[in-house]
Amino acid sequence: MDKQELGAFLRSRRERLRPEDVGLPSGSRRRTPGLRREEVAVLAHISTEYYVRLEQGRAPRPSGEVLAGIAGALRLTDAESDHLHVLAGTAPTRTGLHRRDVRPSIVALLERLPQTAAFVISATFEVLAWNDLAAALMENFAELSPEDRNLARRAFLGPARPGTTLYGISDAAEFRHHVVMQLRAALPRYPTDPAVIGLVEELRDASPEFARLWERHDVQAAPVLTKTFRHPVVGEITVECDSLALTDCDQHLVLYSAPPGSPSAEALALLNVLGAEAADYLG
């Protein structure tokens, strides 16, 4: 149970709600945003004293029934409710280090997708495996150290290429928010992994934007359906985005493709022909 993080998460979810969101009168004497602690306690069917102690990090581990009541009172999504249980220590956590080895079958699959830019990322956004089209679209990952292949570092500590946003993508701000949400969810899953802890500390210290987003305690990202790359060789490419969870190793297979016959599909085909030349230009 991470008492301090649990308290901070509860407080952030309480402050985002308005009384009318839960069927309460708004009144005119509220000095702070969100619900009052006693209102959450009533809605969750627990004592105000106990809820206050939870937010202050002084309460013992809550039961599953109490957590369910709080999740309902705070109108938590499924992802937020799962995160609540992880912070409270009532859900299984992964021990040791996050996985960085990629199954050989997944590596082979990447090469069987010639019209799709495909790569695998770890729980900390390190690019672990990729195909030639992904390298041509983004950059030649083979020439980078594991630290430089980390998309979280790329997003917050500097552009992939001087003078550009992250790979020229159209949704750089949304991607950075997504990175923060995923890392916040990953940290309680790997509470003793120095790589996870170190990455979060590094980004919080070096990036004011990361630190600001981190304090929001968001853990659920909206799905990204399309993304536009502004590529220096072939111009704009709009791709359809799919992210497949490899649940056994806590990794994601990311796929960027374009509708057949579209200008973006033609641009991807050209990149596929250019291959290493495009990747070397980007590097």
Backbone torsions as a table, in degrees:
resi	resn	phi	psi	omega
1	MET	NA	123.9	176.8
2	ASP	-99.4	91.8	-171.4
3	LYS	-62.8	-41.2	-177.0
4	GLN	-68.9	-44.0	178.4
5	GLU	-67.4	-37.4	177.2
6	LEU	-61.4	-46.0	179.6
7	GLY	-62.5	-42.6	-179.6
8	ALA	-66.3	-38.1	179.4
9	PHE	-66.1	-45.8	178.3
10	LEU	-59.3	-43.2	-178.5
11	ARG	-63.8	-42.0	-178.7
12	SER	-66.0	-37.6	179.3
13	ARG	-72.6	-34.9	178.9
14	ARG	-67.1	-41.5	-174.7
15	GLU	-72.6	-16.9	-179.9
16	ARG	-84.3	-14.8	-177.4
17	LEU	-87.7	148.5	171.5
18	ARG	-104.7	150.7	-179.6
19	PRO	-53.3	-40.4	-178.5
20	GLU	-66.5	-18.9	177.6
21	ASP	-66.1	-25.6	-177.7
22	VAL	-115.9	16.6	175.4
23	GLY	82.1	22.0	179.4
24	LEU	-107.9	150.0	175.9
25	PRO	-67.3	141.5	-177.1
26	SER	-74.4	-34.7	-178.8
27	GLY	69.0	-175.5	-177.1
28	SER	-130.4	6.0	-175.5
29	ARG	-116.2	25.5	179.6
30	ARG	-83.6	122.4	-177.7
31	ARG	-92.8	-17.7	-179.1
32	THR	-128.1	155.4	-179.1
33	PRO	-71.6	156.6	173.3
34	GLY	87.3	-172.3	178.5
35	LEU	-79.4	157.4	170.6
36	ARG	-80.9	156.3	-179.5
37	ARG	-60.9	-39.8	-178.8
38	GLU	-66.4	-28.8	177.7
39	GLU	-69.9	-40.6	176.8
40	VAL	-63.3	-42.7	-179.6
41	ALA	-60.8	-43.2	179.0
42	VAL	-62.6	-46.1	-178.9
43	LEU	-65.0	-31.7	-178.8
44	ALA	-89.2	-5.4	179.3
45	HIS	62.8	42.9	173.9
46	ILE	-132.0	169.9	-178.7
47	SER	-75.3	148.8	177.7
48	THR	-61.8	-39.8	-179.3
49	GLU	-59.1	-44.0	-178.4
50	TYR	-67.4	-41.1	179.8
51	TYR	-64.4	-41.4	177.9
52	VAL	-59.2	-42.3	179.9
53	ARG	-66.0	-33.8	175.8
54	LEU	-62.6	-46.9	179.8
55	GLU	-65.7	-29.1	-179.2
56	GLN	-87.3	-1.6	179.5
57	GLY	73.3	29.2	-176.9
58	ARG	-118.2	1.7	-174.4
59	ALA	-95.5	153.5	172.8
60	PRO	-70.5	171.8	-176.8
61	ARG	-60.1	126.6	179.2
62	PRO	-75.9	154.7	177.8
63	SER	-77.5	168.1	176.9
64	GLY	-61.7	-35.9	179.4
65	GLU	-66.2	-40.2	178.7
66	VAL	-65.4	-43.2	179.8
67	LEU	-63.8	-38.4	177.5
68	ALA	-63.6	-40.5	177.8
69	GLY	-64.2	-41.8	179.3
70	ILE	-67.1	-41.9	179.3
71	ALA	-60.1	-40.1	177.6
72	GLY	-68.4	-41.4	-179.2
73	ALA	-63.9	-36.7	-177.2
74	LEU	-91.8	3.3	178.4
75	ARG	55.8	45.9	-178.7
76	LEU	-73.3	145.1	172.4
77	THR	-74.4	172.5	178.5
78	ASP	-60.4	-42.6	-179.8
79	ALA	-65.1	-40.2	179.1
80	GLU	-68.4	-37.7	178.1
81	SER	-65.4	-41.1	176.2
82	ASP	-61.3	-41.8	179.6
83	HIS	-64.1	-39.0	177.5
84	LEU	-58.2	-44.4	179.9
85	HIS	-66.7	-36.0	177.6
86	VAL	-64.2	-45.8	-179.8
87	LEU	-64.1	-34.4	-178.3
88	ALA	-80.0	-7.5	179.2
89	GLY	78.8	19.1	179.8
90	THR	-105.0	7.0	176.1
91	ALA	-123.2	150.8	-179.8
92	PRO	-65.2	139.0	175.8
93	THR	-113.9	154.2	177.4
94	ARG	-82.2	139.0	179.3
95	THR	-103.3	159.5	177.6
96	GLY	77.2	-143.5	-172.2
97	LEU	-101.5	152.0	175.0
98	HIS	-73.6	149.6	-173.5
99	ARG	-73.8	135.6	177.0
100	ARG	-124.4	-2.2	176.3
101	ASP	-90.1	137.5	-177.8
102	VAL	-106.2	135.3	179.8
103	ARG	-58.0	136.6	178.9
104	PRO	-55.4	-33.8	-179.8
105	SER	-66.2	-33.2	177.6
106	ILE	-72.5	-40.5	177.3
107	VAL	-60.8	-42.5	178.6
108	ALA	-65.3	-36.7	179.4
109	LEU	-62.4	-38.8	-179.7
110	LEU	-55.1	-40.8	-177.4
111	GLU	-76.9	-14.0	178.5
112	ARG	-93.4	15.1	179.4
113	LEU	-121.5	67.2	-172.7
114	PRO	-66.5	-23.7	-178.5
115	GLN	-100.3	8.8	-177.9
116	THR	-129.8	129.1	172.7
117	ALA	-77.4	119.9	-173.1
118	ALA	-134.6	139.8	177.1
119	PHE	-154.5	162.4	-179.8
120	VAL	-115.3	132.7	176.6
121	ILE	-119.2	151.6	178.7
122	SER	-84.4	-179.1	177.5
123	ALA	-64.4	-16.8	178.3
124	THR	-108.6	17.0	175.6
125	PHE	71.7	21.9	171.4
126	GLU	-80.6	130.8	175.9
127	VAL	-75.5	115.1	-173.5
128	LEU	-97.8	-32.8	-179.5
129	ALA	-152.3	153.4	-175.2
130	TRP	-160.6	161.7	173.4
131	ASN	-104.5	175.7	-174.4
132	ASP	-62.9	-35.5	-178.3
133	LEU	-68.6	-36.0	176.0
134	ALA	-63.3	-39.6	178.1
135	ALA	-65.8	-38.5	-179.8
136	ALA	-70.2	-35.1	-178.9
137	LEU	-76.3	-38.7	-172.8
138	MET	-106.5	-72.3	174.0
139	GLU	-171.3	167.4	-178.3
140	ASN	-79.5	91.4	-176.0
141	PHE	-63.8	-24.7	-177.8
142	ALA	-63.4	-23.6	-178.3
143	GLU	-89.3	0.2	-175.4
144	LEU	-107.5	152.3	172.1
145	SER	-73.6	161.0	177.0
146	PRO	-54.2	-36.7	179.5
147	GLU	-64.4	-38.7	-179.0
148	ASP	-79.5	-13.9	175.4
149	ARG	-86.6	5.0	-178.3
150	ASN	-84.3	117.3	-175.6
151	LEU	-71.4	-23.3	175.8
152	ALA	-67.8	-45.0	176.0
153	ARG	-62.6	-42.5	179.3
154	ARG	-58.6	-42.2	-174.5
155	ALA	-68.6	-36.5	-171.5
156	PHE	-108.5	-24.2	-173.3
157	LEU	-108.9	8.1	176.0
158	GLY	150.8	151.2	179.8
159	PRO	-69.9	157.2	177.4
160	ALA	-64.3	-36.2	177.6
161	ARG	-130.3	140.9	-179.6
162	PRO	-56.1	136.3	176.2
163	GLY	83.3	4.8	-179.8
164	THR	-128.5	163.1	167.5
165	THR	-78.3	-179.4	-176.0
166	LEU	-59.2	103.3	-179.2
167	TYR	55.1	19.7	-179.4
168	GLY	69.5	19.5	-174.9
169	ILE	-72.5	151.0	-175.8
170	SER	-79.4	-19.4	-173.3
171	ASP	-118.1	45.0	-176.3
172	ALA	-59.5	-42.1	-179.1
173	ALA	-64.9	-43.0	178.8
174	GLU	-64.7	-37.8	179.0
175	PHE	-65.1	-41.1	178.8
176	ARG	-62.0	-40.7	177.5
177	HIS	-63.4	-40.6	177.9
178	HIS	-61.0	-42.6	178.9
179	VAL	-58.8	-46.3	-178.7
180	VAL	-62.0	-44.4	-179.3
181	MET	-62.5	-42.0	-179.4
182	GLN	-68.0	-39.1	178.5
183	LEU	-69.1	-36.3	177.1
184	ARG	-63.8	-37.4	177.3
185	ALA	-72.6	-30.9	-177.7
186	ALA	-75.6	-34.9	-173.9
187	LEU	-57.2	-47.6	178.1
188	PRO	-70.8	-17.1	175.7
189	ARG	-75.7	-28.0	-178.4
190	TYR	-127.1	64.8	-172.5
191	PRO	-67.7	-14.5	-179.1
192	THR	-115.6	7.0	-178.3
193	ASP	-82.5	113.3	-177.5
194	PRO	-63.7	-27.9	179.4
195	ALA	-68.4	-40.9	179.3
196	VAL	-69.3	-49.1	-179.7
197	ILE	-60.8	-44.6	-177.6
198	GLY	-65.3	-38.7	179.6
199	LEU	-64.7	-45.2	179.8
200	VAL	-62.7	-44.4	179.4
201	GLU	-63.6	-41.0	179.4
202	GLU	-61.1	-46.1	-177.9
203	LEU	-70.4	-37.7	178.3
204	ARG	-64.7	-37.9	-178.7
205	ASP	-74.8	-36.7	-170.4
206	ALA	-96.2	-18.4	-174.8
207	SER	-125.9	108.4	175.4
208	PRO	-58.4	-34.0	179.6
209	GLU	-67.0	-43.4	176.6
210	PHE	-60.3	-45.4	-179.6
211	ALA	-60.4	-40.2	179.4
212	ARG	-65.2	-46.1	179.9
213	LEU	-67.6	-33.6	179.9
214	TRP	-62.0	-38.4	-177.4
215	GLU	-71.6	-9.7	176.9
216	ARG	-76.5	-19.4	177.8
217	HIS	60.2	29.9	176.6
218	ASP	-79.4	143.0	-178.9
219	VAL	-133.1	0.5	-178.3
220	GLN	-124.7	121.9	-179.0
221	ALA	-101.6	145.9	173.5
222	ALA	-72.5	143.2	-179.8
223	PRO	-64.4	139.0	176.8
224	VAL	-93.6	117.2	-176.0
225	LEU	-95.1	-35.7	178.0
226	THR	-139.3	159.1	179.7
227	LYS	-150.7	141.0	178.1
228	THR	-112.1	125.6	174.2
229	PHE	-99.5	136.0	171.7
230	ARG	-101.2	93.0	-171.6
231	HIS	-88.9	133.2	-175.7
232	PRO	-70.7	-14.0	-179.0
233	VAL	-99.8	-45.7	-174.0
234	VAL	-114.1	2.8	178.2
235	GLY	85.1	-154.2	-176.0
236	GLU	-74.6	136.0	176.1
237	ILE	-131.5	118.8	176.3
238	THR	-100.7	122.1	-175.1
239	VAL	-117.8	154.0	170.3
240	GLU	-87.3	136.9	-172.5
241	CYS	-109.6	130.0	173.2
242	ASP	-132.5	135.7	178.3
243	SER	-127.1	116.8	-176.3
244	LEU	-105.9	124.5	-178.8
245	ALA	-76.8	128.2	171.5
246	LEU	-98.3	84.2	-164.5
247	THR	-65.0	-29.2	-176.3
248	ASP	-68.4	-25.2	-178.6
249	CYS	-121.2	8.9	177.3
250	ASP	55.4	48.2	176.8
251	GLN	-126.1	170.3	177.4
252	HIS	-130.9	136.0	171.4
253	LEU	-95.8	116.2	-176.3
254	VAL	-103.2	131.0	-176.6
255	LEU	-124.3	127.2	174.8
256	TYR	-116.7	119.5	-179.0
257	SER	-137.6	171.5	179.5
258	ALA	-135.8	149.3	179.4
259	PRO	-58.6	136.8	179.8
260	PRO	-56.2	137.1	178.5
261	GLY	84.4	-7.6	-179.4
262	SER	-79.1	158.2	175.7
263	PRO	-56.3	-35.3	179.9
264	SER	-68.9	-35.8	176.6
265	ALA	-64.7	-39.0	177.2
266	GLU	-65.3	-38.0	178.1
267	ALA	-66.5	-40.1	176.7
268	LEU	-63.9	-40.0	178.7
269	ALA	-62.2	-39.7	177.4
270	LEU	-64.4	-43.0	177.0
271	LEU	-61.3	-36.5	-179.7
272	ASN	-64.4	-35.4	177.6
273	VAL	-71.7	-44.4	179.9
274	LEU	-64.1	-39.9	174.5
275	GLY	51.9	-118.3	-174.1
276	ALA	-60.6	-32.1	-179.4
277	GLU	-62.0	-43.1	177.7
278	ALA	-66.0	-41.8	179.8
279	ALA	-63.2	-40.1	179.1
280	ASP	-66.7	-35.4	178.0
281	TYR	-64.7	-40.3	180.0
282	LEU	-69.1	-36.5	-177.9
283	GLY	-70.0	NA	NA
